[in-house]
Amino acid sequence: MSQIDLFTQFRLDGKVAIITGASSGLGARFARVLHEAGAKVALTARRVDRLQQLAAELPGALAVQCDVSQSDQREAMVKQVAEHFGGVDILINNAGIGITKGIESETLEDFREVLEVNTTAVWHLSKLCGEHMVPKKSGVIVNVASILGLVASTPIKQANYNASKGAVITLTRELGVQWARKGIRVNALCPGWFLTEMTAGMESDEGAQRLIQQNSPMPRMGEEHELDGAILFMASDASSFMTGQCIIIDGGWTAR
């Protein structure tokens, strides 16, 4: 029986990966993981100073300022990355925002703003990167959704966020099927409660911790390294027969 090399399939040597929302939190962590696996990483976000600090720690990384709520900036960013590295192989759609309000207080502008960043930008960046992937019949897109695209978040009220992430999950399925025969795989990562800028304060808030401890089979928030394996699996050839799917990492929250 031939020897099985379990780890080569997880390598990303020479692959060009765009990570949006890479200036902090999970995006910065994803960039580190993909870089460690051999990818050439393009770091994008609004805060260019933070991007440059991270790029200085990742040899060969490219920092590109981009507000994904702006279509012209999305287009310019993908063009710059493709010209700099000679193409695009992997897109991690990680950038996201949320507005915590009951629907009585939400405005139409609130809803539109969140949908633009969390859903429309995901569609547009996938389309833009697809222009580089389809001709060579190779590419990977990982959309960072949320368990809140699958279940309600109340008592934390944010219909805008839930709707946007539910749309991302359905978009992932559709693009995964549309592009399956064109060599492009599209999957979604659905984290549960992890400490990020969006959830800052939850780790020390008694009410938030009570909510998690009472409702999560694993009664704690996730730690950022607990997504490393999933993001690398989804970005690499280790998941070569998977598309249109969601991986849920939530301590059992949605299994109840």
SULFEN-V636676 format. One record per helix or strand. SS is the DSSP state (H for helix, E for strand). FROM is the first residue (numbers start at 1). TO is the last residue. If there is no record, write none. Layout:
BEGIN
[[SS:FROM:TO] [SS:FROM:TO]]
END
This chain:
BEGIN
[[H:8:10] [E:16:20] [H:25:36] [E:40:45] [H:48:57] [E:62:65] [H:71:85] [E:90:93] [E:101:101] [H:108:136] [E:139:144] [H:147:149] [E:158:158] [H:159:178] [H:180:182] [E:184:191] [E:194:194] [H:206:215] [E:222:222] [H:224:235] [H:237:239] [E:246:249] [H:253:255]]
END
